[in-house]
Amino acid sequence: MELPRGMKDFEEKENVNIEHIRNHFKKLSNLYGFSFMDPSPIELLSV
């Protein structure tokens, strides 16, 4: 089994946009009774 290769680096502006969307999604999921699970960013495709 090989380990996952490198990860993508996000620039600050892109990271701000990602966080905005994540926060909006968290608010909506809480509104409908769901809790947000933050999965590991390092997973093999076979998983």
N, C-alpha and C positions, 0 to 999 in steps of 0.2 A: 504494500500500500504506500503510495507516494503522498507526501505532505502537500497541502495547497500551495500554489505559487503566490507571488506578491499580491498586495491589495492596492486598489485604486486610491490615489490621493485626491482629495477634494479641495478646491480653492475656497477661500473664505466666503465669497459671494454665493457659490453653489451650496456650501454647508449651511449658510443662513437660510436659503430657500428650502433645503431638506428639513431643517429643524422647524421651520414654519409649518410645513405640511405635516410633519410628525405630531406637533402640538395640536393642530386642528383635528387630526385623526384621533388623538387621545381624548380630546374633549367630546367628540362625537361618540366614540365607543363608550365612554363613561356615561354619557347621556342615555344610552340604550342598555346600560347594565353590564357592559363587557369590560374586562380589564385588559390592559395592553401588556403583551409579552414581548420582550425585546430579545429576539433570538441571537445566538452567537454569530458574529460576522464571518467567522472562519468555519466553513463546513465543506466537506467534499461533496461533489455532485452525486455520488452514489448514496449519500445519506438522504 
